């Protein structure tokens, strides 16, 4: 599960503060241990991890960014 970035009460996607730019990722499944997470994750890592967990090798033409969690 992945959140989007912050938001402003008056509308818009938010500013550049750490709070407005923070998003979170919650995950469970193969290769993940409860209570542990890499120190830095990026939204692009979610797709890479899902493909890895499902045993799917992404086609290079998809030009996906990101790495499986913990790699």
C-alpha positions as CSV (number, residue, x, y, z in Angstrom):
1,X,0.0,0.0,0.0
2,X,1.4,3.4,-1.0
3,X,0.2,6.9,-0.2
4,X,0.5,9.9,-2.3
5,X,2.3,13.1,-1.3
6,X,1.0,15.8,1.0
7,X,-1.8,18.3,0.4
8,X,-2.8,21.8,1.4
9,X,-6.1,22.5,3.1
10,X,-6.7,25.4,0.6
11,X,-6.1,22.9,-2.3
12,X,-3.2,21.8,-4.3
13,X,-0.6,19.1,-3.9
14,X,1.3,20.8,-1.1
15,X,4.5,22.6,-0.7
16,X,8.0,21.5,-0.2
17,X,8.1,21.0,3.6
18,X,9.1,17.5,4.9
19,X,5.6,16.9,6.2
20,X,4.0,17.8,2.8
21,X,6.5,15.7,0.9
22,X,6.3,12.6,3.1
23,X,4.5,9.5,1.9
24,X,4.6,6.0,3.4
25,X,4.7,2.4,2.1
26,X,3.2,-0.5,4.0
27,X,4.1,-4.0,2.8
28,X,4.0,-7.7,3.7
29,X,4.7,-10.8,1.8
30,X,7.6,-13.0,0.6
31,X,11.1,-11.7,1.5
32,X,9.8,-9.2,4.1
33,X,10.2,-9.6,7.8
34,X,7.9,-8.0,10.3
35,X,9.3,-4.8,11.9
36,X,12.1,-4.4,9.4
37,X,12.4,-2.1,6.5
38,X,15.1,-0.6,4.4
39,X,16.1,2.9,5.6
40,X,15.0,4.5,2.3
41,X,12.2,3.4,0.0
42,X,10.9,5.1,-3.1
43,X,7.5,4.8,-4.8
44,X,9.2,3.3,-7.8
45,X,10.5,0.5,-5.6
46,X,6.9,-0.8,-5.1
47,X,6.4,-2.1,-8.6
48,X,9.9,-3.6,-8.6
49,X,9.2,-5.5,-5.4
50,X,5.8,-6.8,-6.5
51,X,7.3,-8.2,-9.7
52,X,10.1,-9.8,-7.7
53,X,7.7,-11.3,-5.2
54,X,5.6,-12.7,-8.0
55,X,8.7,-14.1,-9.8
56,X,8.1,-11.9,-12.8
57,X,11.1,-10.4,-14.7
58,X,10.1,-7.0,-16.0
59,X,10.7,-6.4,-19.7
60,X,13.6,-4.0,-20.2
61,X,11.4,-2.0,-22.6
62,X,9.1,-1.1,-19.8
63,X,12.0,1.1,-18.5
64,X,10.9,0.8,-14.9
65,X,12.8,2.6,-12.2
66,X,13.2,1.2,-8.7
67,X,14.6,-1.8,-6.9
68,X,13.0,-4.6,-4.9
69,X,12.9,-3.8,-1.1
70,X,16.2,-4.6,0.5
71,X,18.2,-4.8,-2.7
